[in-house]
Amino acid sequence: MTIFVILLIYKFIKGTFEYEKVTRFELIIIPVYSAIMMVLSLENVRSLTAFGLTIILLILGGSIGFLQASQTQIKDTNKLDSHQRPILKVKRNWPYLVGWLVSFAIGISVEVFYGAHIDTTEVSHELFEEVLKDLSAIAFFRSHNAWFIWVLNVATSFTYGACLMVRYPKIREAVRRKK
């Protein structure tokens, strides 16, 4: 199992420094799905502490998303897909990885704030699950996250995608709906 976890982490880190195709899944579907899950999970959480923490996480997550997009590189393949959309590739680089790690650490910190006793085995299990969710759409949609993870995911993924779409208008063309 340990070797499998190491291989997944290696694949995730390596993919951060390689060009990958820009997809609607990453820039549109993940933020929208996360927003829906955030709203649904926040229905059961009604305390002033949770409200304050939600505001803080939205601000931190927005900052992390901005950091993650800061040195992202876009490459135009000068090709079109079957729906006549440009095929673009994105390389996320170090700031994305750093932002991902900070986001992971914030999630663990909030769990501890709410009284969870976390040891190294649990941290490594959480790390495995988070990497798996980033590498697999099936794992992402099957995940059962706490409300604060959804809040953080909405803020980071929305800000990351919005920054890229503002900085590189051609990305909007690449992820638009079929004609």
N, C-alpha and C positions, 0 to 999 in steps of 0.2 A: 504494500500500500504506500509506503514512504517513497519508493521509486516513482510510482504513478503520480503522486503529489508533486514531486520535484520536476517531473517531465511536464506536467501541466503548468507549473509556475514558469518553467523555462520557455514553453511555447507562448505564454502570455507576455512575458518580458520581451522575447524576441519579436513578437508581432507588433509591439509598440514602436519598434525601430525599423519596420518594413512598411512599404506602401501596400495598403489594402483598399479595395474598392469602397467608395462612398455608397452607403445604402440608406434606404428609407427606414429600415429597421432601427439602425443606430440613432439616426437624427430625428425621426418622427415618432415611430411606434413606441420605442422605449420611454421617451418622456411622457407621451400621452397615457400609456398603460400605467406608468409609475404614478402619474397624477390621479388617475382613477383609483388605484390601490391606496394612495395616500388618503384621499377623501374617505374611502370606505373604512380604512383602519382608524382614522381620527374620530369617526362617529362614536367609538367606544371609549375614547380618551377625553375626559372632560375635567381637566383641572387647570388651575392657573399656572402651575409649574409646567405642565405639558404645553400649554399655549405659549408661554415664554420660551421654552426650549424649541418649539416649532419655529418661532421667529428667528431665534439665534441660528438654528440649523439651516434655515432658508438663506440667511445672509452668508454663513460660512460656506454652504454648498454653492451659492452663486459665485463667491470668490474663488472657490476651488475650480469650478467650471471655467471661469475666466482664465485662471492659471493654466488649466489643461489645454485650452485652445491657443495659448499665447505663442507657442513655437511650432504649432502644427503646420506641416507643409502639404501643399496640394499639388498634384501633378495631373495635367490634362493628357489623356491618352490619344486625343483627337479622333476618337471613335464614338459611335453611337450605339446604344442598345436597341433591342427589338422594338421599343416604343419611341425611338428617335430622341432619347435623352442622352446628353453627353456622359461618357464614362470617365469619372474622375477617380483618382487614388489619393489616399490620405496617409501621411506618416505622422504619428502622434508625438514621438520624441519624449525626452526626459520630463518636461513639466507635466505631461499626462500621467506618467508613472508616479511621480512625486504626489500629484493630486490624488491619485487612486489610493496610495498608501496613507495619506493624511485622512482621506475619507474613511478608510478602513479603521484607522486608529480612533477617529471620532466615534464611529459606531460602537467600538469596544468600550470606549470611555463612557458613553451614554448607558450602555448595559451595566457597567460598574456603578454609575451614578444611581441607577434604579435598584441596586442591591445585588446584582449578580456576582457570584464568586467565580472568577475565571482563572483557570490555570493554563499552563503552556499547551496542554493537550487540547483544551477547548479553543484556544487562540489558533492553533494550527488547523483544527477542524473548520473553524470559521473562515480562515484564509483559504483553505481548499474549496469550500462552498462558494466563496466570492469569486475566486479565479474561474471555477467551473461555470458560474453564471455569466461571466464575461466572455467565455469561450463558446458557450452553448445556449442557443435560444430556448431549447427544451428545458434546460436547467433554470434559466431565467424565469420562464413562465410558471414553472412548478414550485418556485421558491415561496416560502411562507415567511416573509420578513416582518419584523416589528414595525410599528408605525413610524418611528424615528428614522429607520433605514429608508423607508419609502420617501419621507420628507427630504432626506439628504440626496437620494437618487433623483428625485424630481429637480431639485435645485441644480445639481451638478450636470445632469444630462441635458436639461433645457438650456442652461447658460452656455455649455460647451457647443451645442448645436446652433444656438442663436448667434454666438460669436463667429462661428465658421461661416454661417450664411450671410452675415453682414460683411465680413472681411472678404469673402469669396462669393460674389453673387452667382457665379456659375453653378455653385453647389445647389442653389434653389432649383435650377433647371434639372439637375441630376436626380433630385428627389421628388420632383413634382409628380402628380398623378398621371396616369396614362391618358393619352388623348383619344 
